[in-house]
Amino acid sequence: MNEYDDIIHLPHYELRHHQRMPREARAAQFAPFAALTGYEKQITEAEEINSQKYEDKNKDIKYSNYYDEDF
């Protein structure tokens, strides 16, 4: 005998003075949200600025490939 056998088949309790929340409203409660609004945009902008600085700084450096050299 299971410890919940006495209550498992009882009807679900529903409050009489409250209406059920619509399914769309219940789903919205669990939808993801942006806790840090604008964070992704700032990260993308910073990445673009830093990569441009890196490219400007290293544009005159010549890289050689070990495998392209003749021995």
C-alpha positions in Angstrom: 0.0 0.0 0.0 1.3 3.4 -1.0 1.2 6.3 1.5 -0.8 8.4 -0.9 -3.5 5.8 -1.9 -6.1 7.5 0.3 -5.8 10.9 -1.6 -4.6 10.0 -5.1 -8.0 9.9 -6.6 -9.6 12.9 -4.9 -10.7 15.8 -7.2 -8.3 18.7 -7.6 -9.2 21.5 -5.2 -10.2 24.8 -6.9 -10.9 28.1 -5.1 -14.4 29.4 -5.4 -13.6 33.1 -5.2 -10.7 33.1 -7.7 -10.9 32.4 -11.4 -8.3 30.1 -12.9 -5.4 31.9 -14.5 -5.4 31.7 -18.3 -2.8 29.3 -19.8 -1.1 32.2 -21.6 -0.6 34.1 -18.3 0.7 31.1 -16.6 3.2 30.4 -19.4 4.4 34.1 -19.2 5.4 33.6 -15.6 8.0 31.1 -16.7 9.2 32.8 -19.8 12.8 33.9 -19.9 13.5 37.5 -19.3 16.4 39.9 -19.7 17.6 40.6 -16.2 20.4 42.8 -17.6 18.6 44.8 -20.3 21.1 46.1 -22.9 23.9 43.9 -21.6 24.3 41.9 -24.8 24.4 45.1 -26.9 27.1 46.6 -24.7 29.2 43.4 -24.9 28.9 43.4 -28.7 29.9 47.0 -28.9 32.9 46.5 -26.6 34.0 43.5 -28.7 33.8 45.5 -31.9 35.8 48.4 -30.4 38.5 46.1 -29.0 38.8 44.0 -32.1 39.2 47.2 -34.2 41.9 48.4 -31.8 43.7 45.1 -32.0 43.6 45.1 -35.8 44.8 48.7 -36.0 47.7 47.9 -33.6 48.8 44.8 -35.5 48.1 45.7 -39.1 51.8 46.2 -39.9 53.0 43.0 -38.3 54.0 40.3 -40.7 53.3 36.7 -39.6 55.2 33.9 -41.1 53.9 30.4 -41.4 56.5 27.7 -40.4 55.2 25.4 -43.1 55.5 27.9 -45.9 59.2 28.4 -45.4 61.7 26.6 -47.6 64.5 24.7 -46.0 
